[in-house]
Amino acid sequence: MSDDPFGRAIRDHYLGKQDEPLIDRDGSETREHSIEQWYFGEHSEDAWRDAWMKGPLLDMGAGAGRDALYYQEQFEAIAIEVSEHLVEVMRDRGVRDVRLADMFELRNHFDRDRFQSAHAIGTQLGVAGSMAGVRQFLDDLAFVTTPNATAVLDNYDPENEDTKEVFAFRDDPMPGLGYRVYHEEYEGEVGETLLFRLFSVDQFRQATIGTPWEVAEVNYSDVQWRAVLEKS
């Protein structure tokens, strides 16, 4: 397997073999990645989100399978991850259909109209890196979803003053935009630098222009927002 300290740490945690913490690093600033809390809790039955989910469902950036394990009991659900370690963990935990795939290369993995709903919970959308990247992702997501599909996506809100306290935050002179930049370290192995584009809901609405999607509903929680997209 390729270098993947993030996935390897989560796998080791699952196997009870994690002797060192997974560290997020932004220059001299560090924090311990909360693996148990963020990846191995139960699916939080969020009636607001769950109401928009229907099968077949695409769970993008599925982590250790927390949500996929729940949804697969309701309807067909396919989980994707870019980490081979996480794919192994999900299969071992009982996720029935899990695939090694990048959410930013959906056309390479799935046929047109394959899914009726999709979600990416955990601000993975920001890995698109730019608003142009977000628009490309939305076009690709539209390709693999049905004409009446829904999607739930989330991100940090850079217009919220408290977001400036989020780990590895970077401000942007453009209104409604920001960044997070950091990498992860585990047992002496250093992961690639991650750049997350942060954007407000207004910026997200602008990104949907020219795509088949429109923002139907938004739910705010602390420094994050979660939006429902519908095909227009």
HELIX and SHEET records of a PDB file:
HELIX    1   1 PRO A    5  LEU A   15  1                                  11    
HELIX    2   2 ILE A   35  TYR A   39  1                                   5    
HELIX    3   3 ALA A   47  ASP A   50  1                                   4    
HELIX    4   4 ARG A   66  TYR A   71  1                                   6    
HELIX    5   5 GLU A   84  ARG A   93  1                                  10    
HELIX    6   6 MET A  103  ASN A  108  5                                   6    
HELIX    7   7 GLN A  124  ALA A  128  5                                   5    
HELIX    8   8 MET A  131  VAL A  144  1                                  14    
HELIX    9   9 GLU A  161  GLU A  165  5                                   5    
HELIX   10  10 VAL A  201  THR A  208  1                                   8    
SHEET    1   A 4 GLU A  29  GLU A  32  0                                        
SHEET    2   A 4 ILE A  23  ASP A  26 -1                                        
SHEET    3   A 4 LEU A 177  TYR A 186 -1                                        
SHEET    4   A 4 PHE A 169  ASP A 171 -1                                        
SHEET    1   B 4 GLU A  29  GLU A  32  0                                        
SHEET    2   B 4 ILE A  23  ASP A  26 -1                                        
SHEET    3   B 4 LEU A 177  TYR A 186 -1                                        
SHEET    4   B 4 GLU A 189  VAL A 190 -1                                        
SHEET    1   C 4 GLU A  29  GLU A  32  0                                        
SHEET    2   C 4 ILE A  23  ASP A  26 -1                                        
SHEET    3   C 4 LEU A 177  TYR A 186 -1                                        
SHEET    4   C 4 LEU A 194  PHE A 199 -1                                        
SHEET    1   D 7 VAL A  98  LEU A 100  0                                        
SHEET    2   D 7 ALA A  77  GLU A  81  1                                        
SHEET    3   D 7 LEU A  57  MET A  60  1                                        
SHEET    4   D 7 PHE A 115  ALA A 120  1                                        
SHEET    5   D 7 THR A 145  TYR A 156  1                                        
SHEET    6   D 7 GLN A 224  LYS A 231 -1                                        
SHEET    7   D 7 TRP A 213  SER A 221 -1                                        
END                                                                             
